[in-house]
Amino acid sequence: MPNLKVIKKILDVGLVPVVRAASADEAMAIVEAITAGGVSVLEITMTVPGAIKAIERVAERYGKEVLVGAGTVLDPETARVCILAGAEFIVTPSLKVSTIETCKRYSKVIIPGALTPTEVVTAWEAGSDFVKVFPCDNVGGAKYIKALKGPFPQIDLIPTGGVNLNTAAEFIAAGSAALAVGSELVDQAAVAAKDFGKITENARKFMEAVKAARSK
């Protein structure tokens, strides 16, 4: 999918669920639950055993209907493998310019992790499409996003850490381009109990929260 369409879809959906699981099969079950809740963008982390196979399976099964990305990507070599597996966007927990360069070489969307103003600007100047602010809750949550948007209104920020159903509206109001959500959506207790309906319900609630916050 062309970069601009990927960027537009992330912006339109406004939510990036982060899938962490004990196996590729479990990741697929979570993906099915998330998509059933109306979310068509998601990220499979490299901490999932068999993550590359899971990305391949999502890309093959859903095609353009679901935008699959790779998360917790630590280096350009891993980014390349994920891209070849079908990842349409790459998410990193920290700032590594060489990973941004690799994604640009393959014309894929890159969302590097950053925290300080210097890191945010460095990521943007290196060509990032969005900047993931992580760990956001440790430095003020939505208030920190609002503070960053003051001097950097042109940079699309995606907070992760501290994003839940109670804070989603605050993060949107603060200027977040989209929200990255992990365990608050992919409830690990529900996964352990194989209660994937709970994850579908969470996905639906988060989508409703984003839509409601944007309509204000």
C-alpha positions as CSV (number, residue, x, y, z in Angstrom):
1,M,0.0,0.0,0.0
2,P,1.4,3.5,-0.9
3,N,2.8,5.4,2.0
4,L,0.2,8.2,1.9
5,K,-2.7,5.7,2.1
6,V,-1.0,4.0,5.1
7,I,-0.6,7.4,6.8
8,K,-4.2,8.4,6.0
9,K,-5.6,5.1,7.4
10,I,-3.7,5.4,10.6
11,L,-5.0,9.0,11.0
12,D,-8.5,8.0,10.0
13,V,-8.7,5.0,12.4
14,G,-6.9,6.9,15.2
15,L,-6.0,3.8,17.1
16,V,-3.0,1.3,16.9
17,P,-3.6,-1.7,19.1
18,V,-0.3,-3.3,20.2
19,V,-0.4,-7.1,20.0
20,R,1.8,-9.0,22.4
21,A,1.3,-12.8,22.7
22,A,2.9,-16.0,23.7
23,S,2.8,-17.5,20.2
24,A,2.0,-16.7,16.6
25,D,-1.3,-18.6,16.9
26,E,-2.3,-16.6,20.0
27,A,-1.4,-13.4,18.2
28,M,-3.7,-14.4,15.3
29,A,-6.5,-15.0,17.7
30,I,-6.0,-11.6,19.2
31,V,-5.9,-10.0,15.7
32,E,-9.2,-11.7,14.8
33,A,-10.7,-10.3,18.0
34,I,-9.4,-6.8,17.4
35,T,-10.6,-6.7,13.8
36,A,-14.0,-8.0,14.9
37,G,-14.2,-4.9,17.1
38,G,-13.9,-2.7,14.0
39,V,-10.2,-1.8,14.2
40,S,-8.4,-2.2,10.9
41,V,-4.9,-1.1,12.1
42,L,-2.7,-3.1,14.5
43,E,0.9,-3.7,15.4
44,I,2.5,-7.1,16.2
45,T,5.6,-6.8,18.4
46,M,8.8,-8.6,17.8
47,T,8.5,-9.9,21.3
48,V,6.0,-12.4,20.0
49,P,7.6,-15.8,19.3
50,G,7.1,-16.3,15.5
51,A,6.2,-12.6,15.0
52,I,7.4,-12.6,11.4
53,K,5.1,-15.6,10.6
54,A,2.2,-13.8,12.3
55,I,2.8,-10.7,10.2
56,E,2.9,-12.8,7.1
57,R,-0.4,-14.6,8.0
58,V,-2.2,-11.3,8.7
59,A,-1.0,-9.8,5.4
60,E,-2.1,-12.9,3.5
61,R,-5.4,-13.3,5.3
62,Y,-6.6,-9.7,5.4
63,G,-4.7,-8.1,2.6
64,K,-5.6,-4.4,2.3
65,E,-8.5,-4.7,4.7
66,V,-6.2,-4.6,7.8
67,L,-3.1,-2.5,8.1
68,V,-0.5,-4.6,9.9
69,G,2.7,-3.1,11.3
70,A,5.7,-4.5,13.2
71,G,6.5,-3.2,16.7
72,T,9.4,-3.3,19.1
73,V,11.8,-3.2,16.1
74,L,15.2,-2.4,17.5
75,D,17.4,-2.2,14.3
76,P,17.3,-1.8,10.5
77,E,17.9,-5.4,9.9
78,T,14.8,-6.5,11.7
79,A,12.8,-3.7,10.0
80,R,13.8,-5.0,6.6
81,V,12.7,-8.6,7.5
82,C,9.4,-7.3,8.8
83,I,8.8,-5.2,5.6
84,L,9.5,-8.2,3.4
85,A,7.0,-10.2,5.6
86,G,4.3,-7.7,4.8
87,A,4.5,-5.0,7.5
88,E,3.2,-1.7,6.1
89,F,4.6,0.3,9.0
90,I,7.4,-0.1,11.5
91,V,7.3,1.0,15.2
92,T,10.4,1.3,17.4
93,P,10.6,1.8,21.1
94,S,13.5,4.2,20.8
95,L,15.2,6.5,18.3
96,K,17.6,4.9,15.8
97,V,18.1,7.0,12.7
98,S,19.5,4.0,10.7
99,T,16.1,2.2,11.1
100,I,14.3,5.3,9.8
101,E,16.6,5.4,6.8
102,T,15.9,1.7,6.0
103,C,12.1,2.3,6.1
104,K,12.5,5.3,3.9
105,R,14.5,3.2,1.4
106,Y,11.7,0.7,1.2
107,S,9.0,3.4,1.1
108,K,7.4,2.2,4.3
109,V,5.9,4.2,7.1
110,I,8.1,4.6,10.2
111,I,7.0,5.5,13.7
112,P,10.1,5.8,15.9
113,G,9.9,6.0,19.6
114,A,11.1,9.3,21.2
115,L,10.6,11.0,24.5
116,T,12.5,14.3,24.8
117,P,12.0,17.3,22.6
118,T,15.4,16.8,21.0
119,E,14.6,13.1,20.2
120,V,11.2,14.1,18.7
121,V,12.7,16.7,16.4
122,T,15.6,14.4,15.5
123,A,13.1,11.7,14.5
124,W,11.1,14.2,12.4
125,E,14.1,15.6,10.7
126,A,15.3,12.1,9.8
127,G,12.0,11.5,7.9
128,S,9.7,9.8,10.4
129,D,6.0,9.8,9.4
130,F,4.8,9.9,13.0
131,V,6.7,10.0,16.3
132,K,5.7,7.6,19.1
133,V,6.0,9.3,22.5
134,F,7.1,6.6,24.9
135,P,6.7,6.1,27.8
136,C,4.2,8.9,27.8
137,D,2.5,8.3,31.2
138,N,5.9,8.6,33.0
139,V,6.3,12.2,32.0
140,G,2.8,13.7,32.3
141,G,0.6,11.8,29.9
142,A,-1.7,14.0,27.9
143,K,-0.3,17.2,29.4
144,Y,3.1,16.2,28.0
145,I,1.6,15.7,24.5
146,K,0.0,19.2,24.8
147,A,3.4,20.7,25.8
148,L,5.2,19.1,22.9
149,K,2.5,20.2,20.4
150,G,3.1,23.8,21.4
151,P,6.5,24.2,19.7
152,F,6.0,21.2,17.3
153,P,2.5,21.6,15.8
154,Q,3.6,20.1,12.5
155,I,4.8,16.8,14.0
156,D,2.2,14.0,14.3
157,L,2.5,12.4,17.7
158,I,1.2,9.0,18.9
159,P,1.4,8.5,22.6
160,T,1.8,5.1,24.2
161,G,1.8,4.3,27.9
162,G,-1.0,5.5,30.0
163,V,-3.6,5.5,27.2
164,N,-6.8,3.9,28.4
165,L,-10.6,4.5,28.1
166,N,-10.5,7.1,30.8
167,T,-7.6,9.1,29.3
168,A,-8.2,8.6,25.5
169,A,-10.3,11.8,25.2
170,E,-7.6,13.8,27.0
171,F,-4.9,12.5,24.7
172,I,-7.0,13.4,21.6
173,A,-7.8,16.8,23.0
174,A,-4.1,17.4,23.6
175,G,-3.3,17.0,19.9
176,S,-2.5,13.3,19.5
177,A,-2.7,12.1,15.8
178,A,-3.6,8.6,17.0
179,L,-3.4,6.5,20.1
180,A,-1.2,3.4,20.6
181,V,-2.8,1.0,23.1
182,G,-1.4,-2.2,24.6
183,S,-2.7,-4.1,27.6
184,E,-5.6,-1.8,28.2
185,L,-7.1,-3.2,25.0
186,V,-5.4,-6.5,24.7
187,D,-6.3,-7.7,28.2
188,Q,-3.8,-10.4,29.1
189,A,-6.1,-12.0,31.6
190,A,-8.7,-12.3,28.9
191,V,-6.1,-13.8,26.5
192,A,-5.1,-16.3,29.2
193,A,-8.7,-17.3,29.7
194,K,-9.2,-17.4,25.9
195,D,-12.0,-14.8,26.3
196,F,-11.3,-13.1,23.0
197,G,-14.8,-11.5,23.1
198,K,-13.5,-9.2,25.8
199,I,-10.8,-8.0,23.5
200,T,-13.4,-7.4,20.7
201,E,-15.5,-5.4,23.2
202,N,-12.4,-3.4,24.3
203,A,-11.5,-2.6,20.7
204,R,-15.1,-1.4,20.0
205,K,-15.0,0.8,23.1
206,F,-11.7,2.4,22.2
207,M,-12.9,3.2,18.7
208,E,-16.0,4.8,20.2
209,A,-13.9,6.8,22.6
210,V,-11.7,8.1,19.8
211,K,-14.6,9.0,17.6
212,A,-16.4,10.8,20.5
213,A,-13.3,12.7,21.4
214,R,-12.7,13.9,17.9
215,S,-16.3,15.0,17.5
216,K,-15.9,17.6,20.3
